[in-house]
Amino acid sequence: FGNDDVSINLTVEVPPSLSLDVTNGSGVAEIDNVGPVTLHAGSGGVQVSDVRGAAEVRSGSGGARLRNVHGDVTVSTGSGGITIAGVTGSVDVREAGSGGVNVSDVTGSLHMGSIGSGSVDADRIGGDLTVDRKGSGSVSYTNVKGRVSVPTRGRDW
């Protein structure tokens, strides 16, 4: 009584090839060693690693870290940084409201839709690098094998 602080830590073990569809209202979510995964998080950081298949991550607030995904990646955040490394496939960062975006070691292309106030760093991209709209942050890239398309202003006129 008198203590309104309640928390729960939940660990669920599943076969490594199982597809997951997870909704997390608030708090940190860590998903590791699974099949294709869809993760929707309201608030709190998310970490997804060692995925055998595609990964889709949406986070309202809180950073998103994805590592070792053997399939395409789709990610969007309202606030919080995005770090993606080791993708066998392509990456689509649909939206990054605030916070930096760091992407490396992607065998396919990297597409970024709307980038807000954070900077973008991309390295070792096997295909094209495309940024549709960027805000106040800078965009830097190295080792991109395909075409590079980055707007020079906040909007691509």
N, C-alpha and C positions, 0 to 999 in steps of 0.2 A: 504494500500500500504506500502511496505517496511517491512512488518512483515510476515515472512515465517513460523511462528509457528502456526500450525493449529491442533486442536484436536477435537475429537468427542466422546461423551459418548452416548452409545446406550443401551437402556433397552428394551428387548422384553419379554413380558409375554405370556406364553403358558400353555395349560392344563398340569397338573402334570404327566400324563401318556404318553405324547407325546414323541416320539423318536426324537433325535436331531442329526444332522450332521453339525458341525460348523468348518469353516476355518477362522482363525484369523491371518492376516499378521504380525501385531505388536501391542503391547499394552497388558494390563492386560485383561484377560477373566475370568469372574466369572459365573458359571452355577450352579443353585440351584433348587431343587425340580422338577425334570423332570423324564421322562422314560429313556430308554437306550440312551446313549450318545457317540458320537464319536467327539473328538475335536483335530484338528490339528492347532498348533500355531507356527508361525515362530520365533517370539521373544516376550518376555514379560511373566510374570508369569501367571499361570493358577490355578484356584481353582474350584473344582467340589465337590458338596455335595448333600446329600439326593437324591440319584439316585435309581429309581425303575427299575433295570435291569442292564445289563452290561455297563461298562465304558471303553472306549479306549481313551488314551490321548498320543499325540506325541507333543513334544515341542523342537524346535531347540535350543533356549537359553532362560533361565528363569526357575524358579522353578515350580514344580507341586505339588499341595496339593489336596488330595482326601479324603473325609470323608463320612461315612455312605452310602456305596454303597451296594445295595441288589442284587448282581450279581457278575460275575467275573470282574476283573480289569486287563487291559493291559496298560502299560505305558512305554515310553522311552523319555529320554532327552539327548540333546547334552551337555548342561551345565546347572547347577542349581540343587539344591537339590530336593529330592522327599520325601514327607511325605504322608503316607497312613494310615488311622485309621478307623476301623469299617467296615469290609467287610464281607458280608454274601456270601461266595464263595471263589474262589482262586485268587491269585495275580501273574501276570507275569510281572516282571520288565525286559524288553528285553534289554535295554541299559541305563546306567547312565554314561555319559562321565566324568563329574566332578561334585562334590557336593555330600553331604552325602545322604544316603537313610535310612529313618526311617519308619518301618512298624510295626503296632500293631493291635491286635484284629481282626484276620482273622480266619474265621471258617474253611477254606480249607487250601490248600498248598500254599507255597510261593516259586516261582521260580525266580531266577535272572540270566540273561544271561551274559552280559558283564558289569562289574562294573569297572570304571576307577579309579580316584584318591581319591574319597571320601570314608568315612567309612560307614559301614552298621550296623544298630541296628535293631534287630527283637525281638518282644516280643508277647507272647500269639498267637502262630500260631497253628491252629487246626490240620494241616496235616504235610506234609514233608517240610523241608527247603533245597533247592538246589541252590548252586551258581556254575555256569559253569566256569566263568573266572573272576578273580579279579585282580585289579591293585595294587597300593601302599597302599590303605586304609585297615583298620582292619575290621573284621567281628565279631560282638558279638551278642549273642542270649540268650534268656531265655524263658522258658515255651513253648517249641516246643513239640507237642504231637507225631509227626511222626519221620521219619528218618532225619538225618542231613548229608548233603554232601557239604563240603566246601574245595576247593583246598588249599593245603598248600603253593603253589607257585603261581606266576602270571599266569601260565597256568597249567591246569590239565593234566599232562603227562600220 
